[in-house]
Amino acid sequence: MNANARIRLTMLAVAIAAGLASCSSSADDAVREQMRDTLVQSKQTGEPSANLDKPSGQSDEDSSREAAQTGQNAPFTALPPESEPLSLIAEIPDRDIRLYGAPDGVVLQVGEHVQAFEWDYMTPRGIMPVMHAADYDADGEEELAIDLHIGSGTGIAVDELHIVEFDETDRMEDHVFAESDYLAQLEEQLKFRVVSRDRDVLGEITVGSRTHHVNLAAFASEEYGKILDRLIYGSIVWFEASPQKLTAEIAVGVGIEAFATPQYIGTVQADVTYRNGRFYLRNIAFEPYPEYIVS
């Protein structure tokens, strides 16, 4: 973000602090769940084809864009006339906690305290942020968990998880579960290799002490080239924040020489724990898509 954009975002935060106004809106959990169902439950055809380059059903998701935005962008009217309008994108009304979308980021209001953050928070699919308050690190004080949808496109759906520590002063300390962090944890915990068994080509995935096999026969063809001995993830990532827990669900693919994009064979589910500003994936489990289960 350049200096002028940062100044504009800071001025918006100051304007809100100078004159808070009330308006109503809510995060659109239903649209987020619809998108999750479309991508996670999409089935690739059993016969390798161009459809294997991406999960099916994505064209239907774009139709949810209008529904996701309907009624969700109530402008913040307390700003001076020369200011660009803000949109209320998430809130916890009984705690007087609100998150506003701004042209160059977001503005977070906790009671009388306001702070601007340089966050991406929206894509053309219109998936609204989700925000909850709970004691996620068991330190006796509540934190804010904010789940933002920051990436969308063909075969792409990416959430970003933030924890904001706050108190009765104006302190708001942001911690983000960086992509490099959770991908490194997955690389350490998941092992993969291609094996042959009774003329079948299988993928062997080891997660901790558990080993899973997936049927890769659909890709075993000279036409498609070599099946690479590594898993691919990072293009489809969901986080879910609730007052009870934080979780992650990440699509897992294999690399095929003839395809530019991963061929998704299942998902990894995990609990997300937060301690001292760091995030950890716990209880990691792999779930294959039905068409790749070894009978």
SEPANU-127770 format. One record per residue (C-alpha): residue number from 1; x, y, z. Coordinates in steps of 0.2 Angstrom, whole numbers, plus 5000, padded with zeros to 4 digits. Layout:
# residues N
<site><i>NUM</i><east>X</east><north>Y</north><up>Z</up></site>
...
END
This chain:
# residues 295
<site><i>1</i><east>5000</east><north>5000</north><up>5000</up></site>
<site><i>2</i><east>5007</east><north>5017</north><up>4995</up></site>
<site><i>3</i><east>5008</east><north>5032</north><up>5007</up></site>
<site><i>4</i><east>4993</east><north>5041</north><up>5001</up></site>
<site><i>5</i><east>4982</east><north>5025</north><up>5002</up></site>
<site><i>6</i><east>4988</east><north>5023</north><up>5020</up></site>
<site><i>7</i><east>4985</east><north>5041</north><up>5025</up></site>
<site><i>8</i><east>4967</east><north>5039</north><up>5017</up></site>
<site><i>9</i><east>4964</east><north>5023</north><up>5027</up></site>
<site><i>10</i><east>4970</east><north>5031</north><up>5043</up></site>
<site><i>11</i><east>4959</east><north>5047</north><up>5041</up></site>
<site><i>12</i><east>4944</east><north>5036</north><up>5039</up></site>
<site><i>13</i><east>4948</east><north>5027</north><up>5055</up></site>
<site><i>14</i><east>4950</east><north>5044</north><up>5064</up></site>
<site><i>15</i><east>4933</east><north>5050</north><up>5056</up></site>
<site><i>16</i><east>4924</east><north>5035</north><up>5063</up></site>
<site><i>17</i><east>4932</east><north>5038</north><up>5080</up></site>
<site><i>18</i><east>4926</east><north>5056</north><up>5080</up></site>
<site><i>19</i><east>4908</east><north>5052</north><up>5077</up></site>
<site><i>20</i><east>4902</east><north>5034</north><up>5078</up></site>
<site><i>21</i><east>4885</east><north>5030</north><up>5070</up></site>
<site><i>22</i><east>4874</east><north>5015</north><up>5071</up></site>
<site><i>23</i><east>4869</east><north>5004</north><up>5056</up></site>
<site><i>24</i><east>4865</east><north>4986</north><up>5054</up></site>
<site><i>25</i><east>4872</east><north>4972</north><up>5044</up></site>
<site><i>26</i><east>4878</east><north>4954</north><up>5046</up></site>
<site><i>27</i><east>4891</east><north>4942</north><up>5038</up></site>
<site><i>28</i><east>4884</east><north>4931</north><up>5025</up></site>
<site><i>29</i><east>4888</east><north>4914</north><up>5032</up></site>
<site><i>30</i><east>4876</east><north>4906</north><up>5021</up></site>
<site><i>31</i><east>4885</east><north>4911</north><up>5005</up></site>
<site><i>32</i><east>4901</east><north>4906</north><up>5012</up></site>
<site><i>33</i><east>4894</east><north>4888</north><up>5016</up></site>
<site><i>34</i><east>4886</east><north>4887</north><up>4998</up></site>
<site><i>35</i><east>4903</east><north>4891</north><up>4991</up></site>
<site><i>36</i><east>4911</east><north>4878</north><up>5002</up></site>
<site><i>37</i><east>4899</east><north>4865</north><up>4997</up></site>
<site><i>38</i><east>4901</east><north>4868</north><up>4979</up></site>
<site><i>39</i><east>4920</east><north>4867</north><up>4979</up></site>
<site><i>40</i><east>4923</east><north>4853</north><up>4992</up></site>
<site><i>41</i><east>4909</east><north>4842</north><up>4986</up></site>
<site><i>42</i><east>4912</east><north>4845</north><up>4967</up></site>
<site><i>43</i><east>4917</east><north>4829</north><up>4958</up></site>
<site><i>44</i><east>4929</east><north>4827</north><up>4944</up></site>
<site><i>45</i><east>4924</east><north>4815</north><up>4930</up></site>
<site><i>46</i><east>4931</east><north>4798</north><up>4931</up></site>
<site><i>47</i><east>4938</east><north>4800</north><up>4914</up></site>
<site><i>48</i><east>4953</east><north>4812</north><up>4913</up></site>
<site><i>49</i><east>4948</east><north>4827</north><up>4903</up></site>
<site><i>50</i><east>4949</east><north>4846</north><up>4903</up></site>
<site><i>51</i><east>4937</east><north>4846</north><up>4917</up></site>
<site><i>52</i><east>4951</east><north>4839</north><up>4928</up></site>
<site><i>53</i><east>4960</east><north>4856</north><up>4928</up></site>
<site><i>54</i><east>4947</east><north>4863</north><up>4941</up></site>
<site><i>55</i><east>4934</east><north>4857</north><up>4952</up></site>
<site><i>56</i><east>4917</east><north>4856</north><up>4944</up></site>
<site><i>57</i><east>4902</east><north>4868</north><up>4947</up></site>
<site><i>58</i><east>4911</east><north>4884</north><up>4948</up></site>
<site><i>59</i><east>4900</east><north>4893</north><up>4936</up></site>
<site><i>60</i><east>4886</east><north>4892</north><up>4948</up></site>
<site><i>61</i><east>4896</east><north>4901</north><up>4962</up></site>
<site><i>62</i><east>4896</east><north>4917</north><up>4952</up></site>
<site><i>63</i><east>4877</east><north>4918</north><up>4953</up></site>
<site><i>64</i><east>4879</east><north>4920</north><up>4972</up></site>
<site><i>65</i><east>4888</east><north>4936</north><up>4970</up></site>
<site><i>66</i><east>4872</east><north>4947</north><up>4969</up></site>
<site><i>67</i><east>4865</east><north>4938</north><up>4984</up></site>
<site><i>68</i><east>4880</east><north>4939</north><up>4994</up></site>
<site><i>69</i><east>4880</east><north>4958</north><up>4992</up></site>
<site><i>70</i><east>4862</east><north>4961</north><up>4994</up></site>
<site><i>71</i><east>4859</east><north>4971</north><up>5010</up></site>
<site><i>72</i><east>4877</east><north>4969</north><up>5016</up></site>
<site><i>73</i><east>4885</east><north>4985</north><up>5011</up></site>
<site><i>74</i><east>4876</east><north>4998</north><up>5022</up></site>
<site><i>75</i><east>4886</east><north>5014</north><up>5021</up></site>
<site><i>76</i><east>4894</east><north>5022</north><up>5036</up></site>
<site><i>77</i><east>4885</east><north>5039</north><up>5036</up></site>
<site><i>78</i><east>4895</east><north>5048</north><up>5050</up></site>
<site><i>79</i><east>4910</east><north>5052</north><up>5039</up></site>
<site><i>80</i><east>4912</east><north>5070</north><up>5033</up></site>
<site><i>81</i><east>4905</east><north>5073</north><up>5015</up></site>
<site><i>82</i><east>4922</east><north>5072</north><up>5007</up></site>
<site><i>83</i><east>4926</east><north>5055</north><up>5014</up></site>
<site><i>84</i><east>4923</east><north>5039</north><up>5004</up></site>
<site><i>85</i><east>4909</east><north>5029</north><up>5011</up></site>
<site><i>86</i><east>4912</east><north>5013</north><up>5021</up></site>
<site><i>87</i><east>4902</east><north>4997</north><up>5021</up></site>
<site><i>88</i><east>4898</east><north>4987</north><up>5037</up></site>
<site><i>89</i><east>4905</east><north>4970</north><up>5033</up></site>
<site><i>90</i><east>4904</east><north>4961</north><up>5050</up></site>
<site><i>91</i><east>4899</east><north>4965</north><up>5067</up></site>
<site><i>92</i><east>4895</east><north>4958</north><up>5085</up></site>
<site><i>93</i><east>4881</east><north>4970</north><up>5090</up></site>
<site><i>94</i><east>4880</east><north>4966</north><up>5108</up></site>
<site><i>95</i><east>4898</east><north>4969</north><up>5110</up></site>
<site><i>96</i><east>4898</east><north>4985</north><up>5100</up></site>
<site><i>97</i><east>4911</east><north>4978</north><up>5088</up></site>
<site><i>98</i><east>4911</east><north>4982</north><up>5070</up></site>
<site><i>99</i><east>4922</east><north>4979</north><up>5055</up></site>
<site><i>100</i><east>4920</east><north>4991</north><up>5040</up></site>
<site><i>101</i><east>4927</east><north>4989</north><up>5023</up></site>
<site><i>102</i><east>4936</east><north>5004</north><up>5016</up></site>
<site><i>103</i><east>4944</east><north>5007</north><up>4999</up></site>
<site><i>104</i><east>4961</east><north>5003</north><up>5005</up></site>
<site><i>105</i><east>4958</east><north>4991</north><up>5019</up></site>
<site><i>106</i><east>4947</east><north>4989</north><up>5034</up></site>
<site><i>107</i><east>4942</east><north>4999</north><up>5049</up></site>
<site><i>108</i><east>4939</east><north>4989</north><up>5065</up></site>
<site><i>109</i><east>4929</east><north>4997</north><up>5079</up></site>
<site><i>110</i><east>4929</east><north>4990</north><up>5097</up></site>
<site><i>111</i><east>4918</east><north>5001</north><up>5107</up></site>
<site><i>112</i><east>4925</east><north>5019</north><up>5107</up></site>
<site><i>113</i><east>4942</east><north>5013</north><up>5100</up></site>
<site><i>114</i><east>4945</east><north>5012</north><up>5081</up></site>
<site><i>115</i><east>4960</east><north>5006</north><up>5071</up></site>
<site><i>116</i><east>4963</east><north>5004</north><up>5052</up></site>
<site><i>117</i><east>4971</east><north>4988</north><up>5045</up></site>
<site><i>118</i><east>4978</east><north>4985</north><up>5027</up></site>
<site><i>119</i><east>4968</east><north>4969</north><up>5024</up></site>
<site><i>120</i><east>4961</east><north>4962</north><up>5008</up></site>
<site><i>121</i><east>4943</east><north>4957</north><up>5013</up></site>
<site><i>122</i><east>4933</east><north>4955</north><up>4997</up></site>
<site><i>123</i><east>4933</east><north>4946</north><up>4980</up></site>
<site><i>124</i><east>4921</east><north>4947</north><up>4965</up></site>
<site><i>125</i><east>4912</east><north>4932</north><up>4973</up></site>
<site><i>126</i><east>4906</east><north>4943</north><up>4987</up></site>
<site><i>127</i><east>4910</east><north>4931</north><up>5002</up></site>
<site><i>128</i><east>4908</east><north>4942</north><up>5017</up></site>
<site><i>129</i><east>4920</east><north>4941</north><up>5032</up></site>
<site><i>130</i><east>4915</east><north>4931</north><up>5048</up></site>
<site><i>131</i><east>4920</east><north>4938</north><up>5065</up></site>
<site><i>132</i><east>4918</east><north>4931</north><up>5083</up></site>
<site><i>133</i><east>4925</east><north>4935</north><up>5100</up></site>
<site><i>134</i><east>4931</east><north>4921</north><up>5111</up></site>
<site><i>135</i><east>4946</east><north>4917</north><up>5122</up></site>
<site><i>136</i><east>4955</east><north>4907</north><up>5109</up></site>
<site><i>137</i><east>4972</east><north>4906</north><up>5118</up></site>
<site><i>138</i><east>4965</east><north>4902</north><up>5135</up></site>
<site><i>139</i><east>4973</east><north>4917</north><up>5143</up></site>
<site><i>140</i><east>4957</east><north>4923</north><up>5152</up></site>
<site><i>141</i><east>4954</east><north>4937</north><up>5139</up></site>
<site><i>142</i><east>4944</east><north>4937</north><up>5123</up></site>
<site><i>143</i><east>4952</east><north>4939</north><up>5106</up></site>
<site><i>144</i><east>4943</east><north>4943</north><up>5089</up></site>
<site><i>145</i><east>4944</east><north>4929</north><up>5076</up></site>
<site><i>146</i><east>4941</east><north>4937</north><up>5059</up></site>
<site><i>147</i><east>4940</east><north>4925</north><up>5043</up></site>
<site><i>148</i><east>4942</east><north>4935</north><up>5027</up></site>
<site><i>149</i><east>4939</east><north>4928</north><up>5009</up></site>
<site><i>150</i><east>4954</east><north>4935</north><up>4999</up></site>
<site><i>151</i><east>4956</east><north>4924</north><up>4984</up></site>
<site><i>152</i><east>4944</east><north>4918</north><up>4971</up></site>
<site><i>153</i><east>4945</east><north>4912</north><up>4953</up></site>
<site><i>154</i><east>4946</east><north>4896</north><up>4942</up></site>
<site><i>155</i><east>4951</east><north>4883</north><up>4955</up></site>
<site><i>156</i><east>4955</east><north>4896</north><up>4968</up></site>
<site><i>157</i><east>4946</east><north>4899</north><up>4984</up></site>
<site><i>158</i><east>4957</east><north>4906</north><up>4999</up></site>
<site><i>159</i><east>4952</east><north>4912</north><up>5016</up></site>
<site><i>160</i><east>4964</east><north>4922</north><up>5028</up></site>
<site><i>161</i><east>4962</east><north>4920</north><up>5047</up></site>
<site><i>162</i><east>4966</east><north>4934</north><up>5058</up></site>
<site><i>163</i><east>4967</east><north>4935</north><up>5077</up></site>
<site><i>164</i><east>4966</east><north>4952</north><up>5085</up></site>
<site><i>165</i><east>4970</east><north>4954</north><up>5103</up></site>
<site><i>166</i><east>4962</east><north>4969</north><up>5111</up></site>
<site><i>167</i><east>4958</east><north>4976</north><up>5128</up></site>
<site><i>168</i><east>4949</east><north>4991</north><up>5136</up></site>
<site><i>169</i><east>4963</east><north>5003</north><up>5130</up></site>
<site><i>170</i><east>4965</east><north>5007</north><up>5112</up></site>
<site><i>171</i><east>4976</east><north>4992</north><up>5109</up></site>
<site><i>172</i><east>4972</east><north>4981</north><up>5094</up></site>
<site><i>173</i><east>4986</east><north>4969</north><up>5089</up></site>
<site><i>174</i><east>4984</east><north>4959</north><up>5073</up></site>
<site><i>175</i><east>4991</east><north>4941</north><up>5070</up></site>
<site><i>176</i><east>4988</east><north>4932</north><up>5054</up></site>
<site><i>177</i><east>4990</east><north>4914</north><up>5050</up></site>
<site><i>178</i><east>5001</east><north>4916</north><up>5035</up></site>
<site><i>179</i><east>5000</east><north>4905</north><up>5020</up></site>
<site><i>180</i><east>5019</east><north>4901</north><up>5022</up></site>
<site><i>181</i><east>5016</east><north>4895</north><up>5040</up></site>
<site><i>182</i><east>5001</east><north>4883</north><up>5037</up></site>
<site><i>183</i><east>5009</east><north>4876</north><up>5021</up></site>
<site><i>184</i><east>5025</east><north>4873</north><up>5030</up></site>
<site><i>185</i><east>5016</east><north>4864</north><up>5044</up></site>
<site><i>186</i><east>5007</east><north>4853</north><up>5031</up></site>
<site><i>187</i><east>5023</east><north>4849</north><up>5022</up></site>
<site><i>188</i><east>5030</east><north>4843</north><up>5038</up></site>
<site><i>189</i><east>5015</east><north>4832</north><up>5043</up></site>
<site><i>190</i><east>5010</east><north>4825</north><up>5026</up></site>
<site><i>191</i><east>5020</east><north>4812</north><up>5016</up></site>
<site><i>192</i><east>5015</east><north>4806</north><up>4999</up></site>
<site><i>193</i><east>5022</east><north>4793</north><up>4986</up></site>
<site><i>194</i><east>5015</east><north>4784</north><up>4971</up></site>
<site><i>195</i><east>5014</east><north>4765</north><up>4973</up></site>
<site><i>196</i><east>5009</east><north>4751</north><up>4962</up></site>
<site><i>197</i><east>4998</east><north>4736</north><up>4968</up></site>
<site><i>198</i><east>4990</east><north>4722</north><up>4958</up></site>
<site><i>199</i><east>4991</east><north>4733</north><up>4942</up></site>
<site><i>200</i><east>4983</east><north>4748</north><up>4951</up></site>
<site><i>201</i><east>4992</east><north>4764</north><up>4953</up></site>
<site><i>202</i><east>4989</east><north>4771</north><up>4970</up></site>
<site><i>203</i><east>4994</east><north>4787</north><up>4980</up></site>
<site><i>204</i><east>5000</east><north>4783</north><up>4997</up></site>
<site><i>205</i><east>4997</east><north>4798</north><up>5010</up></site>
<site><i>206</i><east>5004</east><north>4797</north><up>5027</up></site>
<site><i>207</i><east>4997</east><north>4809</north><up>5041</up></site>
<site><i>208</i><east>5006</east><north>4805</north><up>5057</up></site>
<site><i>209</i><east>5004</east><north>4787</north><up>5061</up></site>
<site><i>210</i><east>4990</east><north>4784</north><up>5048</up></site>
<site><i>211</i><east>4992</east><north>4779</north><up>5030</up></site>
<site><i>212</i><east>4978</east><north>4782</north><up>5017</up></site>
<site><i>213</i><east>4978</east><north>4775</north><up>4999</up></site>
<site><i>214</i><east>4969</east><north>4784</north><up>4985</up></site>
<site><i>215</i><east>4965</east><north>4777</north><up>4968</up></site>
<site><i>216</i><east>4975</east><north>4786</north><up>4954</up></site>
<site><i>217</i><east>4971</east><north>4774</north><up>4940</up></site>
<site><i>218</i><east>4962</east><north>4789</north><up>4931</up></site>
<site><i>219</i><east>4979</east><north>4797</north><up>4929</up></site>
<site><i>220</i><east>4989</east><north>4782</north><up>4924</up></site>
<site><i>221</i><east>4992</east><north>4785</north><up>4906</up></site>
<site><i>222</i><east>5006</east><north>4789</north><up>4895</up></site>
<site><i>223</i><east>4996</east><north>4803</north><up>4887</up></site>
<site><i>224</i><east>4995</east><north>4812</north><up>4904</up></site>
<site><i>225</i><east>5013</east><north>4809</north><up>4909</up></site>
<site><i>226</i><east>5021</east><north>4806</north><up>4926</up></site>
<site><i>227</i><east>5011</east><north>4807</north><up>4942</up></site>
<site><i>228</i><east>5023</east><north>4818</north><up>4953</up></site>
<site><i>229</i><east>5028</east><north>4812</north><up>4970</up></site>
<site><i>230</i><east>5022</east><north>4827</north><up>4980</up></site>
<site><i>231</i><east>5005</east><north>4834</north><up>4986</up></site>
<site><i>232</i><east>5000</east><north>4851</north><up>4981</up></site>
<site><i>233</i><east>4989</east><north>4863</north><up>4991</up></site>
<site><i>234</i><east>4986</east><north>4881</north><up>4994</up></site>
<site><i>235</i><east>4974</east><north>4886</north><up>4980</up></site>
<site><i>236</i><east>4958</east><north>4880</north><up>4990</up></site>
<site><i>237</i><east>4959</east><north>4885</north><up>5009</up></site>
<site><i>238</i><east>4945</east><north>4888</north><up>5021</up></site>
<site><i>239</i><east>4945</east><north>4893</north><up>5038</up></site>
<site><i>240</i><east>4930</east><north>4893</north><up>5050</up></site>
<site><i>241</i><east>4929</east><north>4903</north><up>5065</up></site>
<site><i>242</i><east>4916</east><north>4900</north><up>5079</up></site>
<site><i>243</i><east>4915</east><north>4905</north><up>5097</up></site>
<site><i>244</i><east>4920</east><north>4887</north><up>5101</up></site>
<site><i>245</i><east>4935</east><north>4884</north><up>5090</up></site>
<site><i>246</i><east>4945</east><north>4887</north><up>5074</up></site>
<site><i>247</i><east>4946</east><north>4875</north><up>5060</up></site>
<site><i>248</i><east>4954</east><north>4873</north><up>5043</up></site>
<site><i>249</i><east>4950</east><north>4863</north><up>5028</up></site>
<site><i>250</i><east>4962</east><north>4863</north><up>5013</up></site>
<site><i>251</i><east>4960</east><north>4854</north><up>4997</up></site>
<site><i>252</i><east>4974</east><north>4842</north><up>4992</up></site>
<site><i>253</i><east>4979</east><north>4839</north><up>4974</up></site>
<site><i>254</i><east>4992</east><north>4829</north><up>4965</up></site>
<site><i>255</i><east>5003</east><north>4835</north><up>4951</up></site>
<site><i>256</i><east>5001</east><north>4827</north><up>4933</up></site>
<site><i>257</i><east>5014</east><north>4832</north><up>4920</up></site>
<site><i>258</i><east>5000</east><north>4835</north><up>4907</up></site>
<site><i>259</i><east>4990</east><north>4847</north><up>4918</up></site>
<site><i>260</i><east>4994</east><north>4864</north><up>4923</up></site>
<site><i>261</i><east>4984</east><north>4864</north><up>4939</up></site>
<site><i>262</i><east>4982</east><north>4851</north><up>4953</up></site>
<site><i>263</i><east>4970</east><north>4837</north><up>4952</up></site>
<site><i>264</i><east>4961</east><north>4837</north><up>4968</up></site>
<site><i>265</i><east>4959</east><north>4820</north><up>4977</up></site>
<site><i>266</i><east>4953</east><north>4825</north><up>4994</up></site>
<site><i>267</i><east>4954</east><north>4837</north><up>5009</up></site>
<site><i>268</i><east>4964</east><north>4840</north><up>5025</up></site>
<site><i>269</i><east>4954</east><north>4845</north><up>5040</up></site>
<site><i>270</i><east>4963</east><north>4851</north><up>5055</up></site>
<site><i>271</i><east>4959</east><north>4861</north><up>5071</up></site>
<site><i>272</i><east>4968</east><north>4878</north><up>5073</up></site>
<site><i>273</i><east>4975</east><north>4883</north><up>5089</up></site>
<site><i>274</i><east>4982</east><north>4900</north><up>5094</up></site>
<site><i>275</i><east>4995</east><north>4903</north><up>5107</up></site>
<site><i>276</i><east>5007</east><north>4918</north><up>5110</up></site>
<site><i>277</i><east>5004</east><north>4926</north><up>5092</up></site>
<site><i>278</i><east>5007</east><north>4909</north><up>5083</up></site>
<site><i>279</i><east>4995</east><north>4897</north><up>5075</up></site>
<site><i>280</i><east>4996</east><north>4878</north><up>5074</up></site>
<site><i>281</i><east>4987</east><north>4865</north><up>5065</up></site>
<site><i>282</i><east>4982</east><north>4850</north><up>5076</up></site>
<site><i>283</i><east>4972</east><north>4834</north><up>5074</up></site>
<site><i>284</i><east>4976</east><north>4834</north><up>5055</up></site>
<site><i>285</i><east>4966</east><north>4821</north><up>5045</up></site>
<site><i>286</i><east>4965</east><north>4817</north><up>5027</up></site>
<site><i>287</i><east>4948</east><north>4813</north><up>5019</up></site>
<site><i>288</i><east>4948</east><north>4807</north><up>5000</up></site>
<site><i>289</i><east>4935</east><north>4812</north><up>4988</up></site>
<site><i>290</i><east>4923</east><north>4797</north><up>4985</up></site>
<site><i>291</i><east>4929</east><north>4794</north><up>4967</up></site>
<site><i>292</i><east>4947</east><north>4791</north><up>4973</up></site>
<site><i>293</i><east>4943</east><north>4779</north><up>4988</up></site>
<site><i>294</i><east>4951</east><north>4762</north><up>4986</up></site>
<site><i>295</i><east>4938</east><north>4748</north><up>4986</up></site>
END
